């Protein structure tokens, strides 16, 4: 396995794990601060937009075959 293959595989595995960990952190922050439903929605919306951007990048790369 070359360094480039290892790096690509690591990104495909570790970035989704990081996204899940960030979602847990936001959920925990929401619960501890008592943000309420609207505050929780805004927190997850901000995280969700970043996640959508990452997923769009992966899909675009798949179709373009970069």
Buried (B, 14 or more C-beta within 10 A) or exposed (E): EEEEEEEEEEEEEEEBEEBEEEBEEBBEEBEEEEBEEEEBEEBBEEBBEEBEEEEEEEEEEEEEEE
